[in-house]
C-alpha cells in the first residue's frame, strides 16, 4: 500500500501534543478535536481516531505528531518515507516500519 508520507508528516506538524500520565493528548491543528494516543511496550502507538480503528499497526498523523514530540525531547527530528528508495537516500537512522511508512530520525543539531 502506497502512503502519502509527506502529506501525513505535514499534517502532523499542525497538531499540538501534550503528555498526561502515560497517555498523549493530541489536538488536531485543523479541526481542534482531541485524540488520545497510548504508547505500547513494543514501540507502536494506539490512537483513538477513526482511521486507526481500521489500521491498528499503522501510523496516523496523530501518532506521527507524538513520535516527533518524543524525538524533539531527545534533540532529534523524524521523517516519514513511503518507499525503501526514499529511505535509503535519506541516510537517516531507522526507527520503525508499518503500513507502508518507514520512520527515520536524525540529530536536530
Secondary structure in CASP SS format (residue, H / E / C, confidence):
PFRMAT SS
TARGET T0000
AUTHOR 0000-0000-0000
METHOD secondary structure of the structure
MODEL  1
X C 1.00
X C 1.00
X C 1.00
X C 1.00
X H 1.00
X H 1.00
X H 1.00
X H 1.00
X H 1.00
X H 1.00
X H 1.00
X H 1.00
X C 1.00
X C 1.00
X C 1.00
X E 1.00
X E 1.00
X E 1.00
X E 1.00
X E 1.00
X C 1.00
X C 1.00
X E 1.00
X E 1.00
X E 1.00
X E 1.00
X E 1.00
X C 1.00
X C 1.00
X C 1.00
X C 1.00
X C 1.00
X C 1.00
X E 1.00
X E 1.00
X E 1.00
X E 1.00
X E 1.00
X E 1.00
X C 1.00
X C 1.00
X C 1.00
X C 1.00
X C 1.00
X E 1.00
X E 1.00
X E 1.00
X C 1.00
X C 1.00
X H 1.00
X H 1.00
X H 1.00
X H 1.00
X H 1.00
X C 1.00
X C 1.00
X C 1.00
X C 1.00
X C 1.00
X C 1.00
X H 1.00
X H 1.00
X H 1.00
X H 1.00
X H 1.00
X H 1.00
X H 1.00
X H 1.00
X H 1.00
X H 1.00
X H 1.00
X H 1.00
X H 1.00
X C 1.00
X C 1.00
X E 1.00
X E 1.00
X E 1.00
X E 1.00
X E 1.00
X E 1.00
X C 1.00
X C 1.00
X H 1.00
X H 1.00
X H 1.00
X H 1.00
X H 1.00
X H 1.00
X H 1.00
X C 1.00
X C 1.00
X E 1.00
X E 1.00
X E 1.00
X E 1.00
X E 1.00
X E 1.00
X C 1.00
X C 1.00
X E 1.00
X E 1.00
X E 1.00
X E 1.00
X E 1.00
X E 1.00
X E 1.00
X C 1.00
X C 1.00
END
